[in-house]
Amino acid sequence: MISARRRLWLCMTLTILFCASAAHAHVGNKDIYQTVSAGPYKLFVTVRTPLVIPGVASIEVRSSGSPVRGITVTPLPLTGEASKHPPTPDAMKVSSSDSAYFTGSLWIMASGSWQVRFNIDGTGGAATASVPVPAVPTQILRMQRPMAMLLAALGLILVLGAVGIVIAAVRDARTLPGATPEPARHRRGLIAGAAAFLFCAIAVYLAGKWWKVEAADYRAGMHRNSQLRTMLNSNHLDLSIGAPDPNSDSEWKIVDNSQLLADHGHLMHLYAIRWPAMDAVYHLHPVPDSKAGFTEALPSMPPGTYHLYADVVFRNGFPETETASLPLPQGISGVPLGSEDASADPPPVSTTQLGPRFKLPDGYVMTWDKPASLTANTPYNFVFHLLDPHGTPASDMQPYLGMPGHAAFVKTDGTAFAHTHPDGSAAMPAVMLANESSGSSMDGMNAMDGMAESSTMKMSVEPLSSTVSFPYGFPSAGTYRIFIQMKHGTTVETGVFDATVN
């Protein structure tokens, strides 16, 4: 027997599944925007993942560098044996008006960590590259009412037609041509018709029951992010990732740190943003503790309620952004920021909208080449510059967490959050897994054992530019606040900008 508490837990779970759509990495952002370098070719890739699985992902590619004659695409699991055996690729279609713009689509047949492999043919020879794609069902698509009414009418016609055929067959099968059926045979036909109607009604009822079971199984299989639990003791914040154990009324299944991959040297990247003013932001890096969780000695933080966004990447390359709320009614008098942490205290979003020029506390200035207008679901390459107090490009640039910069795009209503890099919105461990599987027969998971120990990307020996760009597309209309981190010398700067998206 199932206990009453267990039944209550199951009912609550089903209620949540009915009322909320699943989310994965980058809250409210389902599409992937990525720049890919493959030999002499550079691709700006947009992958629009399907809302349901199985489903069709649409792909857009804009090429630069050596001219590209053709591109084929192949869907593959990111890890495992199947990643070594690609199916037949599909050719992308080149635009009739722009030879550098390609479009295509691919079926994604199952949930999980996938990659889209690009085989490029052009004047620079053949090249291969892959883009990781986390694919999970995020919605249950409802049938439109006109379509439902049309199908119901057609189904009723089929049932009545079947009943009519049965009545005619029983009543007229032994009647001579032109003769009138006997009353007894007429009655038999009506009885047979009633039986046929009952049979069809039972069949439709059972089919409906079967469909509801299938729909429930689909809902149960929808991806649900792990949950983020917090515990604050003075200025020490303990965090754990997990979910309620469905086999227990009270147990909590914690995600062990060994199930995660290091992203730029850290198992977790944590953004804490004071809400709703968004006038205080912290980019922190909690460290693993002995309890399969994380801990962070918080810096000094003003009072308020903070939204927490914790980015992690699982060993199969699947990224998640776990969320929680952290109330600090008295504020915190904490420790100085770590060398790889960052913070900013911009004006509240309710009082002013920040323009394309943001003055930093030490006299430096960060600027944004802001487009004249911004449209949702449109790929952009956003460009930012760091200037010294004299207004010239900063000359002492350093990599920040192994990259020229980091960015966070956050919608002011809390429905969208994305932590991105100059290469794009895909998680770096997943990118490394994808490139490993496309360029070597070595198993990607074994390769990641070595990659996880690396704290930074391999950076060029040339001096870093004071200009950084981020490929991204806003998922919906509204107001967004953008946080950009760049490093010069030993100082990590955080520029803040606002954007209104049509």
C-alpha positions in Angstrom: 0.0 0.0 0.0 1.1 3.6 -0.7 1.2 5.8 2.3 -0.9 8.9 2.5 2.2 11.1 2.5 3.5 9.3 -0.6 0.2 9.8 -2.4 0.3 13.5 -1.4 3.9 13.7 -2.8 2.9 12.1 -6.1 -0.1 14.4 -6.4 2.0 17.5 -5.8 4.6 16.3 -8.4 1.9 15.7 -11.0 0.4 19.1 -10.3 3.8 20.8 -10.8 4.2 18.9 -14.1 0.8 20.0 -15.3 1.3 23.6 -14.3 5.0 24.3 -15.2 7.1 23.7 -18.2 10.5 22.1 -17.7 13.7 24.2 -17.9 17.3 23.4 -18.3 20.5 25.4 -18.6 20.1 29.1 -18.9 16.7 29.7 -17.4 14.1 30.5 -20.1 16.7 30.2 -22.9 16.2 27.1 -25.1 18.2 28.1 -28.2 22.0 27.7 -28.6 24.1 30.5 -30.1 27.7 29.5 -30.8 30.7 30.7 -32.8 32.6 27.8 -34.2 36.1 27.8 -35.8 36.9 24.9 -38.1 40.1 25.2 -39.9 39.9 28.3 -42.2 36.1 28.6 -41.6 34.2 30.5 -38.9 30.6 29.7 -38.3 28.0 31.6 -36.4 25.6 28.8 -35.5 22.0 29.1 -34.1 20.3 25.9 -33.0 16.6 26.3 -32.2 15.8 23.2 -30.1 12.4 21.6 -30.3 9.8 22.2 -27.6 8.8 18.5 -27.6 10.9 15.4 -28.0 10.9 13.7 -30.6 11.0 17.0 -32.5 12.7 19.0 -35.2 15.6 21.3 -34.4 16.1 24.1 -36.9 19.6 25.3 -37.6 21.0 28.5 -39.0 24.6 29.1 -40.0 26.3 32.2 -41.2 29.9 31.6 -42.4 32.9 33.8 -42.7 36.6 33.2 -43.5 37.2 31.0 -46.5 34.1 30.7 -48.8 31.9 27.7 -48.0 30.4 25.6 -50.8 28.3 23.3 -48.7 27.5 22.1 -45.1 26.0 18.9 -44.0 24.7 18.3 -40.4 24.3 15.2 -38.3 22.6 14.7 -34.9 24.6 12.5 -32.5 24.6 11.8 -28.7 27.3 13.7 -27.0 28.8 10.7 -25.3 28.6 6.9 -25.4 29.0 4.4 -28.1 26.3 6.0 -30.3 28.4 9.1 -30.6 31.0 7.1 -32.7 28.5 5.9 -35.3 26.9 8.9 -37.1 23.9 8.5 -39.3 23.6 9.8 -42.8 24.1 13.5 -42.7 21.5 16.0 -44.1 22.6 18.8 -46.4 21.9 22.4 -45.4 20.3 24.7 -47.9 22.2 27.8 -49.0 20.2 31.1 -49.3 19.5 32.1 -52.9 20.4 35.7 -51.9 23.3 35.2 -49.5 25.9 32.5 -50.3 27.2 32.7 -46.7 23.8 31.9 -45.0 22.7 28.2 -44.6 19.6 26.7 -43.1 18.6 23.2 -42.2 16.7 21.0 -39.7 17.3 17.7 -37.9 15.2 15.3 -35.9 16.1 15.0 -32.3 14.6 11.6 -31.2 15.4 11.4 -27.5 16.1 13.7 -24.5 19.6 14.2 -23.3 23.0 15.6 -24.3 23.3 15.8 -28.1 25.6 17.4 -30.6 25.1 18.7 -34.1 28.1 17.8 -36.2 28.9 20.1 -39.1 30.9 18.8 -42.1 32.1 21.8 -44.1 33.2 21.8 -47.7 34.8 25.0 -49.2 37.8 26.5 -50.8 39.9 25.8 -47.7 39.2 22.0 -48.0 37.1 19.8 -45.7 36.6 20.5 -42.0 34.5 19.2 -39.1 33.1 20.8 -36.0 30.4 20.1 -33.4 28.1 22.1 -31.3 26.6 20.6 -28.1 22.8 20.7 -27.8 20.9 19.9 -24.6 17.6 18.6 -25.9 14.7 18.1 -23.5 10.9 18.5 -23.8 10.0 21.9 -22.3 6.3 22.0 -23.2 3.3 19.8 -23.8 1.7 21.1 -27.0 -2.1 21.3 -26.7 -4.2 20.5 -29.8 -5.8 23.6 -31.2 -9.6 23.7 -30.7 -10.5 23.9 -34.4 -8.3 20.9 -35.2 -9.8 19.0 -32.3 -13.4 19.7 -33.5 -12.5 18.7 -37.1 -10.9 15.4 -35.9 -13.9 14.7 -33.6 -16.3 15.2 -36.5 -14.3 13.0 -38.8 -14.1 10.3 -36.1 -17.9 10.4 -35.6 -18.3 10.0 -39.4 -16.1 7.0 -39.4 -18.0 5.4 -36.5 -21.4 6.1 -38.1 -20.0 4.8 -41.4 -18.8 1.6 -39.8 -22.2 1.1 -38.0 -24.0 1.7 -41.3 -21.9 -0.9 -43.1 -22.6 -3.5 -40.4 -26.4 -2.8 -40.5 -26.5 -3.1 -44.3 -24.3 -6.3 -44.3 -26.6 -8.1 -41.8 -29.9 -6.8 -43.2 -29.2 -7.1 -46.9 -26.6 -9.8 -47.3 -29.2 -12.6 -48.1 -31.8 -10.4 -49.7 -32.3 -10.8 -53.4 -31.6 -7.7 -55.5 -34.7 -5.4 -55.6 -36.4 -7.3 -52.8 -37.5 -5.7 -49.4 -35.7 -7.2 -46.4 -37.9 -9.3 -44.1 -38.8 -7.6 -40.7 -36.8 -10.2 -38.8 -33.7 -9.4 -40.9 -34.3 -5.7 -40.4 -34.3 -6.2 -36.7 -31.1 -8.3 -36.9 -29.5 -5.5 -38.8 -30.4 -2.9 -36.1 -29.2 -5.2 -33.3 -25.9 -5.7 -35.2 -25.6 -2.0 -35.7 -26.2 -1.3 -32.0 -23.5 -3.9 -31.2 -21.1 -2.3 -33.7 -21.8 1.1 -32.2 -21.1 -0.2 -28.7 -17.9 -1.9 -29.9 -16.7 1.4 -31.5 -17.6 3.4 -28.4 -15.6 0.9 -26.2 -12.7 1.1 -28.6 -12.7 4.9 -28.6 -12.9 4.9 -24.8 -10.0 2.4 -24.4 -7.9 4.4 -26.9 -8.6 7.5 -24.9 -7.4 5.8 -21.7 -4.3 4.5 -23.6 -3.6 8.1 -24.8 -3.9 9.5 -21.3 -1.4 6.9 -20.0 1.0 7.8 -22.8 0.6 11.5 -22.0 1.2 10.9 -18.3 4.4 8.9 -19.2 5.5 11.8 -21.4 4.9 14.3 -18.6 6.8 12.0 -16.1 9.7 11.9 -18.6 10.0 15.6 -19.0 13.3 17.0 -17.7 13.1 18.7 -14.3 16.1 20.6 -13.0 17.7 19.5 -9.8 16.8 21.7 -6.9 19.2 24.1 -5.1 19.1 24.1 -1.3 20.7 26.8 0.8 21.8 27.1 4.4 23.3 30.3 5.8 25.4 30.4 8.9 26.8 33.8 9.6 28.5 34.6 6.3 29.0 31.0 5.2 26.6 29.7 2.6 26.2 26.0 2.2 24.5 24.7 -1.0 23.4 21.3 -2.1 22.0 20.1 -5.4 19.4 17.3 -5.4 15.7 16.4 -5.5 13.2 14.7 -3.2 13.5 10.9 -3.3 10.3 9.5 -4.7 10.8 6.3 -2.7 10.9 8.2 0.6 8.7 10.6 2.4 11.5 12.7 3.7 14.9 11.8 2.1 16.8 14.2 -0.2 18.8 12.7 -3.0 22.0 14.9 -3.2 24.0 15.1 -6.5 27.5 14.0 -5.7 30.2 16.4 -6.9 31.8 13.5 -8.8 28.9 13.6 -11.2 29.9 17.2 -12.3 32.5 18.5 -14.7 34.7 21.6 -14.0 33.7 24.6 -16.2 36.6 27.0 -16.4 38.2 25.4 -13.3 35.1 25.5 -11.1 32.3 22.9 -10.5 29.8 25.7 -9.8 29.4 29.3 -11.0 27.0 31.2 -8.8 25.3 34.5 -9.6 23.6 36.3 -6.7 21.4 39.2 -7.9 19.4 41.4 -5.5 15.8 41.4 -6.5 13.8 43.2 -7.8 16.1 46.3 -8.2 19.0 44.2 -9.6 21.3 46.8 -8.1 23.7 44.4 -6.5 25.3 41.4 -8.4 27.9 38.9 -7.4 29.7 36.3 -9.5 31.0 33.7 -7.0 32.5 30.2 -7.2 31.5 28.0 -4.3 33.9 25.1 -3.5 33.0 21.5 -2.9 32.8 20.4 0.7 32.9 17.0 2.3 29.1 16.6 2.4 28.8 16.3 -1.4 27.7 19.9 -1.5 29.3 23.3 -1.9 30.3 26.1 0.5 31.1 29.8 0.0 32.3 32.5 2.3 30.1 35.3 1.2 31.5 38.9 0.7 29.8 41.9 2.3 26.3 42.1 0.8 23.6 44.7 1.5 20.3 43.5 2.9 17.6 42.3 0.5 16.4 39.2 -1.2 18.8 37.6 -3.7 18.0 35.4 -6.6 20.6 32.7 -6.9 21.6 31.1 -10.3 24.0 28.2 -10.0 25.5 26.8 -13.2 26.7 23.2 -13.2 27.6 20.7 -15.9 27.0 17.0 -15.5 29.4 14.3 -16.7 27.3 13.6 -19.8 27.8 17.2 -20.8 24.3 18.3 -19.8 24.3 21.8 -18.3 21.8 23.0 -15.7 21.1 26.3 -14.0 19.7 25.6 -10.5 17.8 28.5 -8.9 16.9 29.5 -5.3 16.1 32.6 -3.3 18.3 33.9 -0.5 16.8 36.4 1.9 19.3 38.6 3.8 17.2 40.9 6.0 20.2 42.3 7.9 22.8 42.1 5.1 26.2 40.5 5.6 29.6 41.8 6.7 31.7 39.2 4.9 35.1 38.6 3.5 36.9 40.3 0.5 36.0 38.9 -2.9 38.2 36.1 -4.2 40.6 36.8 -7.1 38.2 35.2 -9.6 35.0 36.6 -8.1 33.3 39.8 -9.3 30.6 42.2 -8.1 28.8 45.4 -9.1 26.3 47.8 -7.6 24.5 49.6 -10.5 21.5 51.9 -10.1 18.2 50.1 -9.7 16.4 49.1 -12.8 13.3 50.9 -11.7 15.0 54.4 -11.5 16.9 54.5 -14.8 17.8 52.6 -17.8 21.6 52.3 -18.3 22.9 53.3 -21.7 25.7 51.9 -23.8 28.4 53.5 -21.6 29.1 52.3 -18.0 31.6 54.1 -15.8 33.5 51.7 -13.5 34.6 52.6 -9.9 38.3 52.8 -10.8 37.8 55.3 -13.6 37.7 52.7 -16.4 34.8 52.7 -18.8 33.0 49.8 -20.5 31.0 50.5 -23.7 28.6 48.5 -25.7 28.1 48.7 -29.5 24.4 48.6 -28.9 22.2 47.9 -32.0 19.7 50.6 -32.9 16.9 48.1 -32.1 16.7 44.7 -30.5 14.2 41.9 -31.5 13.5 38.7 -29.6 14.6 35.4 -31.1 17.1 37.1 -33.3 20.8 36.1 -33.2 23.2 39.0 -32.4 27.0 39.3 -31.8 27.1 41.8 -29.0 30.4 43.7 -28.8 31.8 45.4 -25.7 35.0 47.5 -25.1 37.0 48.3 -22.0 38.6 51.7 -22.0 41.1 53.1 -19.5 40.6 56.4 -17.6 42.1 58.3 -20.6 39.5 56.9 -22.9 41.9 54.6 -24.8 41.6 50.8 -25.1 42.8 49.1 -22.0 46.3 47.7 -22.6 46.8 45.3 -19.6 44.0 42.9 -20.4 44.1 39.4 -18.8 41.9 36.4 -19.3 39.0 36.1 -16.8 38.4 32.5 -15.9 40.2 31.4 -19.0 38.2 33.6 -21.4 38.4 37.2 -22.7 35.2 37.9 -20.8 31.9 36.5 -19.3 28.4 37.8 -19.7 25.1 37.3 -17.9 21.8 38.3 -19.7 19.0 38.5 -17.1 15.4 39.5 -17.8 14.0 41.9 -15.2 10.9 39.8 -14.5 13.1 36.8 -13.6 12.0 34.5 -16.4 15.3 34.4 -18.3 18.9 34.0 -17.3 21.9 33.0 -19.4 25.6 32.9 -18.5 27.5 33.0 -21.7 31.1 33.3 -23.1 32.7 34.7 -26.2 32.4 31.4 -27.9 28.6 31.2 -27.2 26.0 29.9 -24.8 27.0 26.2 -24.8 28.8 25.0 -21.7 32.6 24.7 -22.2 32.9 21.1 -20.9 30.1 20.1 -23.4 32.0 21.9 -26.2 35.1 20.0 -25.3 33.3 16.7 -25.3 31.7 17.5 -28.7 35.0 18.4 -30.3 36.7 15.4 -28.8 34.1 13.0 -30.2 34.2 14.6 -33.6 38.0 14.7 -33.8 39.2 11.5 -32.1 38.1 7.9 -31.5 39.0 8.3 -27.9 36.0 8.0 -25.6 34.8 11.5 -24.7 34.2 10.6 -21.0 37.8 9.4 -20.6 39.0 12.6 -22.2 37.0 14.7 -19.8 38.8 13.1 -16.8 41.8 15.0 -17.9 40.0 18.1 -19.1 38.3 18.6 -15.8 41.6 19.1 -14.1 42.5 22.1 -16.3 41.5 25.4 -14.7 41.6 27.5 -17.8 41.3 27.4 -21.5 44.4 27.5 -23.7 44.9 31.1 -24.4 46.8 32.7 -27.2 50.3 34.0 -26.4 49.3 37.3 -28.1 48.0 40.1 -25.9 44.3 40.0 -25.2 42.1 42.6 -26.9 40.1 45.1 -24.9 37.2 44.2 -27.1 35.0 41.1 -26.5 31.9 39.9 -28.3 29.2 37.5 -27.2 26.8 35.6 -29.6 23.3 35.6 -28.1 19.6 36.1 -28.8 17.0 37.3 -26.4 14.3 34.6 -25.9 11.4 37.0 -25.5 10.4 40.6 -25.5 10.9 42.7 -22.4 13.6 44.5 -20.4 17.0 42.8 -19.7 19.9 43.8 -17.6 23.3 42.6 -18.9 26.4 42.0 -16.7 29.8 41.9 -18.5 33.0 40.8 -16.8 36.5 41.6 -18.2 39.8 41.7 -16.4 42.8 44.1 -16.6 45.8 43.6 -14.5 44.5 42.0 -11.3 41.1 43.8 -11.4 37.9 42.2 -12.6 35.5 44.8 -13.9 31.7 44.3 -14.2 30.0 46.5 -16.7 26.2 46.8 -16.5 23.8 47.6 -19.4 20.1 47.6 -20.0 18.2 46.5 -23.1 14.6 46.8 -24.2 13.7 44.0 -26.6 10.8 44.2 -29.0 
